[in-house]
Amino acid sequence: MAGTCGSRGYADGKVGTGMLLQPQSVEIDIRNPGKLLVTDSSNNSLRSVDIDSGELGSLNVTGFNSPKGMMWLNNELLVTNDHYVSQVRWYNDGSITNFIITGSTSYGTNSVGYFSNTRYYYPQEFAKLKENLVIIADSYSRQLKLLDFNQRLVRPVCIEPVNSCGSYGSTMDSNLYSVLKVDDKLYVGMSNGIYLLSGSNLVEPCPDRNITAYIKPDEKSTEVKLHSGNTVGVLSVGSHEFKESYHSRLCSYYVNVFNDDNITNVCSHEDILAYLSPHQQTVEVELHGGAEAELPAGSFKFTERLCSYYVNVRRSSLLRRLVFKSDYDVTCDVLLDKATSSFLQTVLNHKKDQLQRVCASDCKMSYKLKPWYECRDDRLTIYWPTETVYTADTNESPITLTKMLKKRMATTLLGYSEIVVLSHNPPLIPAKKNADGEATQLYLYTTCVDDTLSYDAAKDTCS
């Protein structure tokens, strides 16, 4: 149907011309039902196949590492890679992105928790249990993992009564390769056979259902309503353990009782505000206590030392782009000449290549945005943009990055701060140095994400 019989490699084209190298998984392209999507594992790519003609093509997206399983979720494509799960997203302008949503480039076992903290060991295929709840076969860890897209958490899966269940779920006796959900049954393909999981033998571990209660002023105890509906009284300040049945297992939880004197000392956490940049779907947030969470836009409740607070994730209305900036004493009128401005643009592009050497692997000069300039009161300011962008809560570039780039500028740009402006006298113009003796400076240039709005620098807002 697609590819070349007896040959392997990488090539687009019809049957007998196109080639693949260890294709792993096939899905209908829901955006174009006349085509299939194929994970071309050893080519680290996502391919397309025309169902009628067998024409083999390639999608203009990178970021795969031996891609294997695929599954559509909310019009986006989930893909398993060697040690992570990535998400492919299509945009109205035709661009495609692929980014890691859980896992990392290094493997790990016995790992669950927030998407960003969980590690995988050759994950293979997915199965959707219900809305925004996906189960994944993590092959070499020999575990099933439950991806909760509402909470951005990876939960362990316990299998009873065959396997014991610890904090990381049940570990099977051979590698897992495939999962398929049919009605209320889950079929798991393993290296030694096919297992059928159904009913109460596929359950989640005991949930975190602790209860926090408070004692009224001038009282020494309080009554608390438990999860079972029963009320227990005479609970004093402290932590009290209770056990209740949950999905055929006995689960413990705690009732933590505070009074007015110690709750003010313990619960001092303020809410956290974080921002998403354009095209960014999740952001890593450092929580109170030092843990990290990867969160989408929304409001999320967290508890630390029995005290609740909220992390509010918003999409940033401002975009702060890292740029290189230099100032020159230039008579602005000479820039009105087309030949002069055209030649200046060539000079700026040349210096952009020099600045890429300053960036090295720590940043990337933008090839989508050209260098631009402003000239006021015979002061020419030139901006060379990078692809590094920050959100509204960032007011200066990270200290480590700034120090590194400044150190490189001091050597790489030595003797290259001048520009040539035709029709100007003199045509060779040196950059003006700031108080620190720098001819080229780092600067965060702020714009509005919505290009129909204007940025007000005095208020740092868009309107």
Salt bridges, closest charged atoms under 4 A:
ASP12 OD1 - ARG47 NH2 2.99
ASP29 OD2 - ARG31 NH2 2.78
ASP40 OD2 - ARG47 NH1 2.69
GLU76 OE2 - ARG89 NE 2.22
ASP82 OD1 - LYS68 NZ 2.72
GLU131 OE1 - LYS128 NZ 3.72
ASP138 OD2 - LYS145 NZ 3.17
ASP148 OD2 - ARG155 NH2 3.27
GLU160 OE2 - ARG249 NH2 2.90
ASP184 OD1 - LYS185 NZ 3.81
GLU244 OE1 - ARG209 NH2 3.78
ASP327 OD2 - LYS325 NZ 3.47
ASP329 OD1 - ARG379 NE 3.54
ASP329 OD2 - LYS432 NZ 3.32
ASP362 OD2 - ARG408 NH2 2.56
GLU374 OE1 - ARG376 NH1 3.37
GLU438 OE2 - LYS406 NZ 3.53
ASP460 OD2 - ARG320 NH2 2.77
